[in-house]
């Protein structure tokens, strides 16, 4: 009696595992796109609701279409902002806008930090920001991080490294680690490869990596 039961359980376990392997990448992709679309919808929804008050009989008043219209409106605004800032006049106006923000006590700190973080994440290979490995959370376990800058220990003059370690699947939260520079392992990975590996939980990435 135990033989058929054990075979049934093993067969069930094998099929469930195969299903997880098949659905896993699709589920992770769904989570990432859901997060992005939800953020875009939240950003544009107030504007769509405002338009709905002026055009109650149009598409803006349809509650089923409002999230989709909010996403389209947000993307359109991002495109226009990017297009304008790419022009000479747009860059000058954006520089003036940034100078105003930098004069605001609390806003300046937050805006500057976020801007530097985005510049770091979008940095090219030839800049000082690089993809590295560090011992985290414990020694012997490596985590992917972004070397954002180097600094010096005021007491000993020892070279230190500031490394941003994003969380897998959800890189919007991360840990900032400051550690000796000699404990940082530089890799040949690009920012795009590292972000793909982080957001897919390691499912997408290079076939080889410098571990030691």
C-alpha positions in Angstrom: 0.0 0.0 0.0 2.9 2.3 0.8 4.5 1.8 -2.6 1.7 3.3 -4.7 1.2 6.1 -2.2 4.9 7.0 -2.2 5.0 6.9 -6.1 1.9 9.1 -6.2 3.5 11.6 -3.8 6.7 11.7 -5.7 4.9 12.1 -8.9 2.8 14.9 -7.4 5.9 16.6 -6.0 7.7 16.4 -9.4 4.8 17.8 -11.3 4.3 20.7 -8.8 8.0 21.5 -9.0 7.9 21.5 -12.8 4.9 23.8 -12.7 6.7 26.2 -10.4 9.7 26.3 -12.7 7.5 27.0 -15.6 5.3 29.6 -14.0 8.0 31.2 -11.8 9.6 33.5 -14.5 6.1 34.5 -15.7 5.0 35.3 -12.1 8.1 37.4 -11.5 7.6 39.3 -14.7 3.9 39.9 -13.8 4.9 41.3 -10.4 7.5 43.7 -11.9 5.0 45.0 -14.6 2.2 45.2 -12.0 4.4 47.4 -9.8 5.4 49.7 -12.7 1.9 50.0 -14.1 0.5 50.6 -10.6 3.0 53.4 -10.0 2.2 55.0 -13.3 -1.5 54.8 -12.7 -1.2 56.3 -9.2 0.8 59.2 -10.6 -1.7 60.1 -13.4 -5.0 59.2 -11.7 -5.5 62.6 -10.0 -5.2 64.4 -13.4 -7.6 61.9 -15.0 -10.1 62.4 -12.2 -9.8 66.2 -12.6 -10.5 65.9 -16.3 -13.5 63.7 -15.5 -15.1 66.6 -13.6 -14.9 68.7 -16.8 -15.8 65.9 -19.2 -18.2 63.6 -17.3 -19.7 62.1 -20.4 -16.3 61.2 -22.0 -13.8 58.5 -21.5 -12.4 60.2 -18.4 -15.6 59.6 -16.5 -15.5 55.8 -17.1 -14.0 54.2 -13.9 -12.9 51.2 -15.8 -10.8 53.2 -18.2 -9.4 55.7 -15.7 -6.4 53.5 -14.7 -5.4 52.9 -18.3 -5.8 56.6 -19.2 -3.7 57.5 -16.1 -0.9 55.3 -17.4 -1.1 56.8 -20.9 -1.2 60.3 -19.5 1.8 59.7 -17.2 3.9 58.2 -20.0 3.0 61.2 -22.2 4.1 63.6 -19.5 7.4 61.7 -19.1 8.0 61.8 -22.8 7.3 65.5 -23.0 9.5 66.2 -20.0 12.3 64.1 -21.5 11.9 65.7 -24.9 12.0 69.3 -23.5 15.0 68.7 -21.2 16.9 67.3 -24.1 16.8 70.7 -25.8 19.1 73.5 -25.0 16.3 75.8 -23.6 14.8 72.8 -21.7 18.2 72.1 -20.1 18.5 75.7 -19.0 15.1 75.7 -17.6 15.6 72.4 -15.8 18.9 73.7 -14.4 17.1 76.8 -13.1 14.4 74.5 -11.5 17.1 72.4 -9.8 18.8 75.5 -8.5 15.5 76.5 -6.9 15.1 73.1 -5.3 18.6 73.2 -3.9 17.7 76.3 -1.9 14.9 74.5 -0.1 16.2 73.1 3.2 14.6 69.7 3.4 13.7 69.2 -0.3 17.2 69.8 -1.4 18.6 66.9 0.7 15.9 64.4 -0.6 16.1 65.6 -4.2 19.9 65.6 -4.4 20.1 62.1 -2.9 17.5 60.6 -5.2 19.1 62.3 -8.2 22.5 61.0 -7.3 21.0 57.5 -6.9 19.4 57.5 -10.3 22.5 58.8 -11.9 24.4 56.0 -10.3 21.9 53.4 -11.5 22.0 54.7 -15.0 25.8 55.2 -15.1 27.8 53.7 -17.9 30.7 51.3 -17.6 33.4 53.9 -17.9 32.3 55.9 -14.9 33.4 55.3 -11.3 30.2 53.4 -10.4 30.7 49.7 -11.0 28.9 46.4 -10.2 30.7 44.6 -7.4 30.3 41.7 -5.0 30.6 42.0 -1.2 30.2 39.7 1.7 26.6 40.3 2.7 24.6 39.6 4.9 27.3 37.3 6.4 30.9 36.4 5.4 31.0 33.8 2.6 27.7 34.9 1.1 28.1 37.3 -1.8 25.6 40.0 -2.7 25.5 42.1 -5.9 26.0 45.8 -5.2 26.8 49.1 -6.9 30.0 50.9 -5.9 28.7 54.4 -5.7 31.9 56.2 -4.4 35.1 55.7 -2.5 36.1 57.6 0.7 38.8 57.6 3.3 38.8 56.6 7.0 39.5 59.8 8.9 41.4 57.9 11.6 43.6 55.6 9.7 43.5 56.9 6.1 42.3 53.5 4.9 40.4 53.4 1.6 36.7 52.7 2.1 33.9 51.9 -0.4 30.3 52.9 -0.3 28.2 50.1 -1.9 24.5 50.1 -2.5 23.0 46.6 -2.2 19.5 46.5 -3.7 17.0 43.8 -2.6 16.2 41.1 -5.1 12.9 41.3 -7.0 12.2 44.7 -5.4 15.2 46.9 -6.0 13.4 50.0 -4.8 14.7 49.2 -1.3 18.3 48.7 -0.6 21.1 48.7 2.0 24.0 51.1 2.0 27.2 49.3 3.2 30.5 51.1 3.9 33.4 48.6 4.0 37.1 48.4 3.3 37.9 48.8 -0.4 40.0 45.6 -0.4 36.9 43.6 0.5 35.1 44.7 -2.6 35.2 42.3 -5.6 34.8 44.0 -8.9 33.0 42.3 -11.7 32.7 42.6 -15.5 28.9 42.9 -15.3 27.1 46.0 -16.7 24.4 47.9 -14.8 21.8 46.4 -17.1 23.0 42.8 -16.5 23.1 43.4 -12.7 19.6 44.9 -12.7 18.2 42.0 -14.8 19.7 39.5 -12.4 18.4 41.3 -9.3 14.9 41.8 -10.7 14.5 38.2 -11.8 16.0 36.7 -8.7 19.0 35.4 -10.6 17.1 33.7 -13.4 18.5 36.1 -16.0 22.2 36.9 -15.9 25.7 36.1 -17.2 26.9 32.5 -17.3 30.0 33.3 -15.4 31.0 35.8 -12.7 34.1 36.7 -10.8 33.4 35.3 -7.3 36.8 35.5 -5.6 
